[in-house]
C-alpha cells in the first residue's frame, strides 16, 4: 500500500521561504517514477486548489497565483517530491497536500504571518 508523508511546513514571515517534502513508501523507485505528482493546498473557506504538477515525463504546471514563486521537483531515487516556496504571501497560508497517482498525503500546515 502506497503512503505519502509530507513535512517541512511551519510558520514564516511574508517574503520568506519554505521547502516542503513528500516521501512515498510502499512503492519502488522505478514505479514511483511513472507517477505524476502534485501539490495542492486547502485554504480555510475555499476549495482544495491544485498548486503544482510534475508529470512522469517532466512536464511542469503551476497555478497562476504561485507562478514564479513556487518550484516543484522530484527525486525518484528517494521517492520524494519537493515544493520550494519563495516570496511567500499571507494568502499562501493553508494546509499543503501532495498526491501521487490516486494516493494523498495527510497534509502539512504552512502559515505566513503578515
C-alpha positions as CSV (number, residue, x, y, z in Angstrom):
1,X,0.0,0.0,0.0
2,X,1.4,3.3,-1.1
3,X,1.7,6.0,1.6
4,X,2.7,9.7,1.3
5,X,4.1,11.7,4.2
6,X,4.6,15.5,3.9
7,X,6.9,17.6,6.0
8,X,8.5,21.0,6.0
9,X,5.6,23.2,6.9
10,X,5.7,25.8,9.5
11,X,5.4,29.5,10.4
12,X,7.2,32.0,8.2
13,X,7.1,35.8,7.7
14,X,5.9,37.4,4.5
15,X,8.6,37.2,1.9
16,X,10.2,34.1,3.4
17,X,10.8,30.7,2.0
18,X,9.9,27.1,2.8
19,X,10.6,23.8,1.2
20,X,8.0,21.0,1.6
21,X,8.9,17.4,1.1
22,X,6.7,14.4,0.4
23,X,8.1,10.9,0.8
24,X,6.4,7.9,-0.7
25,X,6.6,4.4,0.8
26,X,5.3,1.1,-0.3
27,X,6.3,1.7,-3.9
28,X,9.6,1.0,-5.8
29,X,11.6,4.0,-7.1
30,X,11.1,2.6,-10.6
31,X,7.3,2.6,-10.3
32,X,7.2,5.9,-8.4
33,X,8.9,7.5,-11.4
34,X,5.9,6.6,-13.6
35,X,3.5,8.6,-11.5
36,X,2.5,12.2,-12.0
37,X,3.0,14.1,-8.7
38,X,1.1,17.1,-7.5
39,X,0.9,19.6,-4.7
40,X,-2.5,21.0,-3.5
41,X,-3.4,23.4,-0.8
42,X,-6.5,23.9,1.3
43,X,-7.2,27.4,2.4
44,X,-9.8,27.9,5.1
45,X,-13.2,28.6,3.5
46,X,-12.1,27.6,0.0
47,X,-12.0,24.5,-2.2
48,X,-8.8,22.5,-2.4
49,X,-6.6,24.1,-5.0
50,X,-4.1,22.5,-7.4
51,X,-0.8,24.4,-6.9
52,X,1.7,22.5,-9.0
53,X,2.1,19.4,-11.1
54,X,5.2,17.5,-12.3
55,X,4.4,14.7,-14.7
56,X,6.3,11.5,-15.2
57,X,7.6,13.0,-18.5
58,X,8.9,16.1,-16.7
59,X,6.1,18.5,-17.7
60,X,5.6,21.3,-15.2
61,X,2.5,23.3,-14.5
62,X,1.6,25.8,-11.8
63,X,-1.4,27.8,-10.6
64,X,-1.3,31.4,-11.7
65,X,-1.1,32.5,-8.1
66,X,2.2,30.8,-7.5
67,X,4.0,31.0,-10.9
68,X,7.5,32.4,-10.5
69,X,7.5,31.8,-6.7
70,X,7.0,28.1,-6.3
71,X,9.0,25.2,-7.8
72,X,8.1,21.6,-7.9
73,X,10.7,18.9,-8.2
74,X,11.2,15.2,-7.6
75,X,13.9,12.8,-6.7
76,X,12.7,9.4,-7.9
77,X,15.7,7.6,-6.3
78,X,14.4,8.9,-2.9
79,X,10.7,8.6,-3.8
80,X,10.4,12.2,-2.8
81,X,8.6,15.2,-4.2
82,X,9.5,18.8,-3.2
83,X,7.8,22.1,-3.3
84,X,10.1,25.1,-2.9
85,X,8.1,28.2,-2.0
86,X,9.7,31.6,-2.2
87,X,8.4,35.1,-1.7
88,X,5.6,33.7,0.5
89,X,2.5,35.8,0.9
90,X,-0.1,35.8,3.7
91,X,-2.6,34.3,1.1
92,X,-0.4,31.2,0.8
93,X,-1.4,30.1,4.3
94,X,-3.1,26.8,4.3
95,X,-2.6,23.0,4.5
96,X,-0.5,21.6,1.7
97,X,-1.0,18.1,0.4
98,X,0.9,16.0,-2.1
99,X,-0.7,13.5,-4.4
100,X,1.0,10.7,-6.4
101,X,-1.4,8.9,-8.7
102,X,-4.5,8.4,-6.6
103,X,-2.7,8.5,-3.2
104,X,-2.8,11.5,-1.0
105,X,-0.7,12.6,2.0
106,X,-2.1,13.8,5.2
107,X,-1.0,17.4,4.7
108,X,1.4,19.9,6.3
109,X,0.4,23.3,7.6
110,X,2.0,26.4,6.2
111,X,1.4,29.7,8.0
112,X,2.6,33.0,6.6
113,X,2.5,36.0,9.0
114,X,1.7,39.4,7.5
